[in-house]
Amino acid sequence: MEEDRGTRAPRPGRGTPRAYDLYTGDVARAYARWPTPTTIISDGAYGVRGFHGDTTGPEGLVEWYRPHVQAWSAAAHPSTTLWVWNTEVGWATIHPLLVEHGWEYVQTITWDKGIAHVAGNVNGKTIRRFPVVSEVCVLYQRRFAIDTPDGPMPVRRWLRHEWVRSGLPLYRANEACGVRNAATRKYLTQDWLWYWPPGEMFEKLATYANERGARTGWPYFSLDGETVVTAKEWDGLRYRWNHQHGLTNIWHRGPLHDDERLKGTLRRAAPRVYKPTAGSSAHLNQKPLEFMERLVRAVTEPGDVVWEPFGGLASGSVAAVALGRRAYVAERDKGFAKLARERLRVADATADPAAEEAAVPAEHHRRAATQEAP
């Protein structure tokens, strides 16, 4: 088992942060040593014999992923997100497993590879279906429930419960927030109009309730029964979202055939590869760096931790390093790990996060980490 840890120059007032940590071996042995992830990018088994160790069909995917999902769930913070790359049926197969372990579905991104993905390779007389030119990447967030003396509660219910527990009438929540009716209409309602209150409004509710509510011995809007959650702490319980205008959940790009595609290793990269040539891809499922940067940028900030447990060529981690995040990646295949190491070292040596951010047009990119959303 090998580890390769990239480093960057120290920042003022801080130690020397690692740009990446590459573990060559079974990721199960690395999880415990990795810091809490801000996001996890999973690009593992698809059930298509895509690499040595992949299953031969979707039927085996649940047990393949189970120990990993358990490890992710144990390490996750309430604000941790998970990106799952897979086929449509592969994702559908493991979705119940993710729900079972506390992950909530957010949305599906579809990669449309276009007709070039199947051009010249479809026998219309035998296929008996439409050719598949897509792949999905699905976003999950943690299901957040708050432990109370009355049992665990989802956030929506807990917010109203805490206000009612104070003995104050509901309309006083509007006074607490300095609004006409937004507090009762958005933050304390129990229907589909409910909004997660931004930290500033949450803190106003908490301060008002604790100053004017009944004395019960358990502070209002407290997670531990001792201290009241602050605005900053409240915002930190929700996953980050940096919005890029004009970008939808359908991503159009042909399969990688340009200089970004690694080729010519002459290795059988997967069981279904029989006679690799100099023109054969080094890895059957290499993702575009452009896509991985979108994932990383959307849910993290510079300095955040990105896990890539099934590294392959480490495209997610290369994107993370380029954007100034800290990447923790594992790959058990030594051939793939060697290629990943070379890519990570180049990314580390040439990283310019400011330039990467500047490449996204300012009018199409804004931070919305604290923006209200249903």
Secondary structure per residue as TSV (DSSP state, phi and psi in degrees):
chain	resnum	aa	ss	phi	psi
A	1	M	-	360.0	135.6
A	2	E	E	-127.0	151.1
A	3	E	E	-127.1	140.1
A	4	D	E	-129.0	118.0
A	5	R	E	-116.7	114.2
A	6	G	E	-81.4	152.1
A	7	T	E	-133.7	159.2
A	8	R	-	-124.0	169.0
A	9	A	-	-63.5	145.9
A	10	P	-	-60.8	146.0
A	11	R	-	-96.0	155.3
A	12	P	T	-54.9	127.5
A	13	G	T	74.6	8.9
A	14	R	S	-134.3	163.6
A	15	G	-	-76.0	-165.7
A	16	T	-	-93.7	104.4
A	17	P	-	-73.8	145.9
A	18	R	E	-81.6	134.3
A	19	A	E	-76.0	-35.5
A	20	Y	E	-159.5	161.1
A	21	D	E	-136.0	107.9
A	22	L	E	-101.3	121.4
A	23	Y	E	-108.3	122.7
A	24	T	E	-96.1	107.9
A	25	G	S	148.8	-168.7
A	26	D	-	-70.8	121.3
A	27	V	G	-60.7	-22.6
A	28	A	G	-57.9	-26.9
A	29	R	G	-85.3	-9.4
A	30	A	T	-102.2	-26.6
A	31	Y	G	-49.8	-47.8
A	32	A	G	-63.5	-21.4
A	33	R	G	-95.0	-9.6
A	34	W	S	-86.0	145.0
A	35	P	-	-71.9	165.8
A	36	T	-	-54.8	128.2
A	37	P	-	-80.1	141.6
A	38	T	S	-80.1	-39.9
A	39	T	E	-145.4	154.2
A	40	I	E	-122.0	130.1
A	41	I	E	-111.0	109.4
A	42	S	E	-100.7	123.5
A	43	D	-	-138.7	64.6
A	44	G	-	-100.6	-134.4
A	45	A	-	-66.2	138.3
A	46	Y	-	-112.0	-12.5
A	47	G	S	76.8	31.7
A	48	V	S	-130.2	17.1
A	49	R	-	57.5	39.7
A	50	G	-	-80.1	-12.9
A	51	F	S	-159.8	165.0
A	52	H	T	-68.8	113.0
A	53	G	T	116.5	-14.2
A	54	D	-	-69.6	155.6
A	55	T	-	-81.5	165.2
A	56	T	S	-88.7	-4.7
A	57	G	S	-167.5	169.8
A	58	P	G	-66.1	-17.8
A	59	E	G	-59.8	-30.0
A	60	G	G	-94.1	3.2
A	61	L	H	-70.5	-36.0
A	62	V	H	-60.2	-48.0
A	63	E	H	-72.0	-28.1
A	64	W	H	-64.7	-42.8
A	65	Y	H	-85.5	-20.8
A	66	R	H	-50.7	-52.9
A	67	P	H	-63.2	-29.4
A	68	H	H	-73.5	-43.8
A	69	V	H	-61.2	-38.6
A	70	Q	H	-62.5	-42.5
A	71	A	H	-67.2	-42.5
A	72	W	H	-61.4	-43.4
A	73	S	H	-65.6	-38.3
A	74	A	H	-68.4	-32.0
A	75	A	H	-89.3	-16.7
A	76	A	-	-70.9	149.3
A	77	H	-	-95.4	159.5
A	78	P	T	-53.7	-25.1
A	79	S	T	-96.9	5.1
A	80	T	-	-69.5	138.3
A	81	T	E	-112.1	162.0
A	82	L	E	-134.8	128.2
A	83	W	E	-107.2	127.9
A	84	V	E	-119.5	109.8
A	85	W	E	-85.3	138.5
A	86	N	E	-175.7	-179.6
A	87	T	-	-78.6	168.2
A	88	E	H	-60.1	-48.3
A	89	V	H	-72.6	-31.7
A	90	G	H	-63.5	-46.0
A	91	W	H	-64.3	-44.4
A	92	A	H	-59.7	-32.7
A	93	T	H	-68.9	-40.0
A	94	I	H	-93.7	-6.7
A	95	H	H	-55.2	-47.6
A	96	P	H	-59.5	-33.3
A	97	L	H	-64.0	-42.0
A	98	L	H	-65.7	-42.7
A	99	V	H	-61.7	-41.9
A	100	E	H	-57.4	-32.1
A	101	H	T	-102.1	22.0
A	102	G	T	89.6	19.1
A	103	W	E	-102.0	134.0
A	104	E	E	-107.2	132.6
A	105	Y	E	-64.7	136.8
A	106	V	E	-112.7	-56.4
A	107	Q	E	-167.2	165.6
A	108	T	E	-114.4	131.9
A	109	I	E	-104.1	133.2
A	110	T	E	-110.1	124.9
A	111	W	E	-91.3	110.2
A	112	D	E	-91.6	108.3
A	113	K	-	-85.8	-10.2
A	114	G	-	80.3	173.0
A	115	I	G	-64.5	-23.1
A	116	A	G	-61.3	-21.9
A	117	H	G	-68.7	-25.3
A	118	V	T	-125.5	1.3
A	119	A	T	-54.1	125.4
A	120	G	T	79.0	3.2
A	121	N	-	-124.1	22.4
A	122	V	-	-122.1	125.0
A	123	N	-	-97.6	100.2
A	124	G	T	-62.1	-20.3
A	125	K	T	-81.9	-19.7
A	126	T	T	-118.1	-16.8
A	127	I	-	-67.4	-39.5
A	128	R	-	55.9	36.6
A	129	R	S	-171.7	169.9
A	130	F	-	-77.0	141.0
A	131	P	-	-59.7	140.5
A	132	V	-	-92.1	120.8
A	133	V	-	-126.2	24.9
A	134	S	E	-128.2	162.6
A	135	E	E	-148.0	151.3
A	136	V	E	-118.1	152.9
A	137	C	E	-132.2	119.8
A	138	V	E	-112.4	133.2
A	139	L	E	-96.5	133.6
A	140	Y	E	-126.1	151.0
A	141	Q	E	-120.8	165.4
A	142	R	E	-76.5	140.9
A	143	R	-	-78.4	115.2
A	144	F	-	-102.0	114.9
A	145	A	E	-120.8	141.8
A	146	I	E	-104.9	127.6
A	147	D	-	-75.6	128.3
A	148	T	-	-133.7	167.1
A	149	P	T	-58.5	-21.0
A	150	D	T	-96.4	11.0
A	151	G	-	103.1	170.2
A	152	P	-	-68.0	142.7
A	153	M	E	-135.7	141.5
A	154	P	E	-66.9	158.7
A	155	V	H	-56.1	-45.7
A	156	R	H	-57.6	-47.1
A	157	R	H	-68.7	-39.1
A	158	W	H	-64.0	-40.8
A	159	L	H	-59.2	-47.0
A	160	R	H	-68.6	-40.6
A	161	H	H	-56.8	-44.4
A	162	E	H	-65.6	-40.3
A	163	W	H	-67.7	-44.5
A	164	V	H	-62.7	-38.8
A	165	R	H	-61.1	-28.5
A	166	S	T	-70.8	-15.9
A	167	G	T	84.4	-0.4
A	168	L	-	-83.8	142.9
A	169	P	-	-65.5	152.2
A	170	L	T	-59.9	-38.1
A	171	Y	T	-63.5	-20.9
A	172	R	H	-69.6	-16.9
A	173	A	H	-64.9	-32.9
A	174	N	H	-66.2	-40.4
A	175	E	H	-62.8	-41.4
A	176	A	H	-59.8	-38.4
A	177	C	H	-90.4	-7.5
A	178	G	T	70.8	35.4
A	179	V	S	-127.9	166.7
A	180	R	S	-74.4	-52.3
A	181	N	S	-152.3	8.4
A	182	A	H	-63.0	-33.8
A	183	A	I	-65.9	-47.1
A	184	T	I	-76.0	-31.3
A	185	R	I	-78.8	-28.6
A	186	K	I	-113.8	-55.0
A	187	Y	I	-83.4	-29.3
A	188	L	S	-110.0	-3.3
A	189	T	-	-70.6	160.4
A	190	Q	-	-114.5	9.2
A	191	D	S	-103.2	-166.0
A	192	W	T	-70.3	-9.2
A	193	L	T	-83.2	-1.9
A	194	W	-	-62.2	139.8
A	195	Y	-	-119.8	146.2
A	196	W	-	-72.1	117.6
A	197	P	-	-68.1	136.2
A	198	P	-	-63.5	158.0
A	199	G	H	-53.1	-39.9
A	200	E	H	-59.7	-44.6
A	201	M	H	-72.0	-37.9
A	202	F	H	-59.6	-44.9
A	203	E	H	-64.4	-35.6
A	204	K	H	-65.1	-42.3
A	205	L	H	-61.3	-46.2
A	206	A	H	-64.5	-44.6
A	207	T	H	-63.2	-45.3
A	208	Y	H	-62.5	-46.3
A	209	A	H	-64.5	-40.4
A	210	N	H	-74.7	-26.8
A	211	E	H	-83.2	-30.2
A	212	R	H	-121.1	-7.9
A	213	G	S	-82.7	172.3
A	214	A	-	-64.3	150.7
A	215	R	-	-86.6	117.2
A	216	T	-	-119.3	-11.0
A	217	G	S	92.6	-11.0
A	218	W	S	-123.9	113.5
A	219	P	-	-55.5	147.3
A	220	Y	T	-77.3	142.1
A	221	F	T	60.0	45.3
A	222	S	B	-118.4	140.4
A	223	L	S	-89.4	-23.6
A	224	D	S	-117.0	1.3
A	225	G	S	80.4	4.7
A	226	E	S	-124.9	-47.5
A	227	T	S	-118.5	147.9
A	228	V	B	-86.2	137.4
A	229	V	-	-65.6	132.3
A	230	T	-	-86.1	169.9
A	231	A	H	-59.6	-44.5
A	232	K	H	-64.3	-43.0
A	233	E	H	-64.9	-39.0
A	234	W	H	-64.4	-46.6
A	235	D	H	-61.6	-31.5
A	236	G	T	-73.2	-9.6
A	237	L	T	-85.8	-8.9
A	238	R	S	-111.0	142.1
A	239	Y	-	-66.8	149.3
A	240	R	-	-68.8	150.1
A	241	W	-	-146.6	114.9
A	242	N	E	-106.1	107.8
A	243	H	E	-82.8	139.1
A	244	Q	E	-118.2	112.5
A	245	H	T	-66.1	144.3
A	246	G	T	87.8	-5.0
A	247	L	-	-103.9	121.4
A	248	T	-	-105.7	-169.5
A	249	N	S	-89.7	7.1
A	250	I	E	-112.7	116.1
A	251	W	E	-110.1	120.8
A	252	H	E	-100.8	119.4
A	253	R	-	-166.4	135.2
A	254	G	-	-67.4	165.3
A	255	P	-	-60.3	152.0
A	256	L	-	-65.2	116.2
A	257	H	-	-132.3	5.4
A	258	D	S	-95.3	-162.3
A	259	D	T	-65.2	-18.4
A	260	E	T	-70.5	-26.0
A	261	R	S	-74.5	125.8
A	262	L	-	-83.6	131.3
A	263	K	B	-139.8	171.1
A	264	G	-	81.9	18.2
A	265	T	-	-78.6	-18.2
A	266	L	-	62.9	20.8
A	267	R	S	-98.1	151.4
A	268	R	-	-76.8	95.0
A	269	A	-	-68.0	-20.2
A	270	A	S	-153.9	158.8
A	271	P	T	-56.6	-29.7
A	272	R	T	-86.1	1.8
A	273	V	-	-95.9	116.4
A	274	Y	-	-99.6	-47.4
A	275	K	S	-130.9	80.4
A	276	P	-	-63.4	143.2
A	277	T	-	-120.7	-179.7
A	278	A	T	-63.0	-21.4
A	279	G	T	-95.2	-0.6
A	280	S	S	-75.3	145.1
A	281	S	B	-67.1	141.9
A	282	A	S	-67.7	-30.7
A	283	H	S	-141.4	133.0
A	284	L	T	-69.3	-22.3
A	285	N	T	-124.7	38.6
A	286	Q	-	-66.3	128.9
A	287	K	-	-92.7	147.4
A	288	P	-	-64.2	135.1
A	289	L	H	-59.6	-33.8
A	290	E	H	-56.4	-43.1
A	291	F	H	-68.9	-43.8
A	292	M	H	-63.8	-36.5
A	293	E	H	-65.4	-35.9
A	294	R	H	-61.1	-44.7
A	295	L	H	-62.8	-48.2
A	296	V	H	-64.5	-46.0
A	297	R	H	-63.9	-35.7
A	298	A	H	-65.3	-35.4
A	299	V	H	-123.2	11.2
A	300	T	-	-137.2	167.5
A	301	E	-	-122.1	162.6
A	302	P	T	-52.9	136.3
A	303	G	T	92.0	-13.4
A	304	D	-	-71.0	162.4
A	305	V	E	-98.3	127.7
A	306	V	E	-116.4	123.8
A	307	W	E	-96.6	137.3
A	308	E	E	-132.7	84.8
A	309	P	S	-67.1	-28.5
A	310	F	S	-115.6	78.9
A	311	G	-	-63.3	-42.6
A	312	G	T	58.0	-118.4
A	313	L	T	-91.5	7.3
A	314	A	T	62.2	37.0
A	315	S	H	-62.1	-38.8
A	316	G	H	-63.5	-39.7
A	317	S	H	-73.8	-35.9
A	318	V	H	-61.0	-42.6
A	319	A	H	-63.3	-41.6
A	320	A	H	-62.1	-44.9
A	321	V	H	-62.8	-42.4
A	322	A	H	-61.6	-29.7
A	323	L	T	-96.0	6.5
A	324	G	T	82.5	18.9
A	325	R	-	-93.9	171.0
A	326	R	E	-103.7	120.1
A	327	A	E	-102.2	134.8
A	328	Y	E	-123.0	114.4
A	329	V	E	-134.4	146.3
A	330	A	E	-132.2	147.5
A	331	E	E	-151.6	124.4
A	332	R	S	-85.8	-24.0
A	333	D	-	-78.8	118.1
A	334	K	H	-64.6	-32.1
A	335	G	H	-66.2	-46.8
A	336	F	H	-64.9	-40.4
A	337	A	H	-62.0	-36.4
A	338	K	H	-63.9	-44.2
A	339	L	H	-65.4	-40.4
A	340	A	H	-62.0	-41.1
A	341	R	H	-61.3	-42.4
A	342	E	H	-63.8	-42.3
A	343	R	H	-65.9	-40.7
A	344	L	H	-66.8	-39.2
A	345	R	H	-65.7	-39.7
A	346	V	H	-65.5	-43.9
A	347	A	H	-61.4	-41.3
A	348	D	H	-64.8	-42.2
A	349	A	H	-71.2	-26.2
A	350	T	H	-111.9	4.2
A	351	A	-	-59.6	133.7
A	352	D	-	-143.7	77.4
A	353	P	H	-53.9	-37.5
A	354	A	H	-62.5	-40.6
A	355	A	H	-67.9	-36.9
A	356	E	H	-63.3	-43.1
A	357	E	H	-66.0	-38.8
A	358	A	H	-65.9	-22.7
A	359	A	T	-70.7	-18.2
A	360	V	S	-89.1	117.9
A	361	P	-	-52.2	132.6
A	362	A	G	-57.8	-37.1
A	363	E	G	-72.3	-12.4
A	364	H	G	-109.3	6.5
A	365	H	E	-137.1	120.1
A	366	R	E	-143.8	151.7
A	367	R	E	-80.8	134.9
A	368	A	-	-137.0	34.1
A	369	A	T	-61.6	-31.5
A	370	T	T	-110.4	8.6
A	371	Q	-	-67.8	138.7
A	372	E	-	-68.2	140.7
A	373	A	-	-147.8	148.8
A	374	P	-	-61.2	360.0
